Amino acid sequence: MDGFLNRLFYFYTMKIKQLKRNLVLGILFFLPVVFLLFLYPSTHNYNPLDIVKDDVFELDNFTPDGNDSIVLENHLTVLGFFGKVPIKNLIAASNLKELVYDKFKGFKKFQIVIVLPEGTQSEAKQLRREISQYEELKYWHFVFGQAEAIHRVYNSFNSNNLLDNNLSSDYVFIVDKDLSQRGRIDDRTDGELQKEAPIYNLNAYNCIEVAEIKNKMSEDLRILFTEYRQKRKGNFDSSSRRDKNLKEEAN
């Protein structure tokens, strides 16, 4: 009798251990699935990067620093203006190179384009040497044009800042494949939103401010690349958002 009870106890003990093991394995298997299900809706409901202005002017009447023509259409572009003495913008260029170019240079159709006046070709080469560190800056381009053409392109942006007398600015712009300027219609922080502070925008990014380039601009570019990736998959429709953003900006 004792032997029977011992075998029965052993049998139930093993069953309980097996049930516990199966339960743990089941949790380990289904927990990541549940986690992914929670994340799935968020991948389709993020806030896209705002269109702050349409119809940015193309780079007509500009001469590139290489053999290939440089255009904005069908590219995701960071566009800057470094003026008559480009080397003076070494800090801005270095920040762009380290915090933006190095991070996004592997993405399809990404480019950084710096607009310069005619006659600054040699200084542009010097600036490239300073920031390249013996690395080929394949997706970093300089284009050269007359002052009138530079002002024409710059004035096609929605900007709170003017070019200085040297045709230079610390601020750079994000241009999408459709020649639309991207940024933030409402750049208020969470604290400012809670206090109902007045709305202010972010149309251009100050390259001297490391935090602005590292945090805001890098994040905005990541969002823009996500948008185009979803467009390729057929999961994104920007038409209604485009109309809404332009109406909000107009008001």
N, C-alpha and C positions, 0 to 999 in steps of 0.2 A: 504493500500500500504506500509506504513511504517513497519507494522508488517511482511509483506512478505519479505521486504528487510532485516529486522533484522534476520528473520529465515534463509534467504539465506546466510547472512554474518556469522551467527553462524555455519551453515553447512560447509562452506568453511574453516572457522577457525579450526573446529574440524578435517577436512580432512588433513589440513596442519600439525596439531599437530600429527595426526596419522602417516603421511608420515615421519615426522621427527623422531618419536619414532621408526618406523620400520627401518629407515636408520641407526640410532644409534645402534639398536640391531643387524642389519646385519653386521655393521663394527665390533662390539664386537665379533660376532661369527666367521667371516672370517679372522680377523686379526691374531689370533693364528695359524689358518690353513696355512695362507701365510707364517708366520714366520717359522713354521715347515718345509714347502716346501723348504725354503731357507737353512735350517739347514740340510735337508736330504742328499744332495749330499756330504756334508762335512764329514758325518759319514762313508762314504765309500772311502774317498780319503785322509785320514790322512797319515802321514809319519810313517810307522812301525819302530820299534826299530831295528837298524842295527845288522846283524850278523858280528862280528869282528873276530871270529875264530870258526871252527868246531872241533869236536872230542876232547872235554874236557874229561879227564880221569875219569872213574867212581871211586867210593870210595871203591875199593877192598882192602883187607888186613887192614881194619880199624875196630875198635871195638866201637860200639855205647855206649852212656851212659845209654841207656835203654834196654828193652827186644826186641824191634822191630829193624829190620835191616834198615839202612838209605842208600838210594840210590838217585842219581841225576836224573836218567832217569824217564821220565813221571812226573816230578815235576818242579815247578818254584822256583828256589833256589837262595838265597843270600848266597854266600860262603865266609868265612873269615878264616884267619890264625892268631891265638892269641899267639902262641909260648909257650916257656917253663915256662913263668911266666904270666899266663892268667890275673891275677888280675891287672897287669899293664895296661891292655887294658880296664879298667873299663869305661873310658870316651867314647871310641869307642863303647863298648857294650851298654852303656846307650843311646847313640845317635841312634844306630840301633834299640834298643827296642822301644824307644819313637817315633821316626820319621818314622820307616819302619814297624817293627813287629806289633805295635798297629794299624797301618793303614790297613795292608793287611792280618792280621791273619784270617780273615773270608773267604778269597778267597780259592777256591778249589785247592788243590795240592801245596799251597804255604808253604815254609819252609825256615828257616835260619839254616845253618849248619856251625859250627865253628870247624876247624881242629886243633887238639892239639897233642903234643908228648905223647907217653906212659909215665905214671908216674905222670901226672898232674890231675888225676881224682879228688883228694880232692880239689885242687884249682879251678877246674871247678865248683864243687858244691858251693864253696864260691862265685864265680862270679855269678852263677845263683841266689843265695840268694840275692846278692846285687842289681840285676836288676829286680827281680821278684816282689818285694813288695807284697808278699803273693799271687801272681797270678800264676796259673799253666801255664808255658810256653810250651804249648802243641806242638807248631810247631817250637820250638827252640831246636836244637840238638847239642850236642858235640860228635865228633868222635875222636878216639885216634889211632895213628899209629907210626911206626918207622920213623926216620928222612929221610931215603931213600924214603919211600912211600910218605911222605909229599912233598918232593922236586919233586917227579914224578908228582903228581897232580898239584902242583903250576906251574911247567914248561910247563904244557899242555895249560896254558892260554897265551893269547897275552897280555903281560904286560910290561910297561916301568919301573917297579920297581922290586927290588930283595927282597927276604926274608932276614931279618937280621940274625945275628949269633944265635939268640934265636928262629929261625923259625917263626918269627912274622912279620906282616905287618899291617899298618894302612888302607890299601886298601882292599876292598871287591869286589867280582865279581857277575854278574848276569848270571845264567845258565838256559837255557830253557829246555823244556821237551825232546828235541832231542840231548842233550849234546852239544849245541852250546853256545858259549859265546856271550852275547849281550852287546851293548854299542852304541857309536856314532862314525861313521867314520869321520864326520865333526862336530866338536863342536864349531865352530866359532860363535860369537855373530853377531847380525844384523849389528852393527857398523863395525865389522871386515870384514864382507862380503862386505859391501859397499866400504871399503878401499882395498878390494882384498888381505887381509892378507893371509899368507901361511896356508894351511889346517893343523889342528892338531886334534887328535882323543881323545876320552874318553873311555878307555877300562876297567877302574876300578874306584871305588869311594872312596874318602878319608873320612873315618868315623870321623875324627877329625874336618873336615870342616862341620859345621852344615848347612851352606847354600848349599853346594854341595849335601848333603844327602837330605835335605828338599826340595830343588827345582829340581835339576837334577835327582837324583836317584828315588825319589818318582814319578816324572813325567814319567820317563822311564819305571818303573814298571807298572804304570797305562796304558801306551801305550801297553805294552806286554800283560797285561790281556785283553785289548780290542781286540788285535789280536786273542787271543785264543778263546774269546767269539764269534768273527765273524767266526772263523774256525768251531766252533760247529754248527753254523747256515748255513754253506756252502757258506759264502760270501767272503772268503779270499783264495787267492792262493799265497803262498810265494815262489814257486819254482824259478820263474824268478828273483825275488828280491834277493834270496839267491845267485844265480849265479852272479848277478851284484855286490853285495856287496863284495863277495870274490875276484872278479876280480879287483875291485877298491882297496881293501886292498893290493892285491899282487903288484899292480903298485905303 
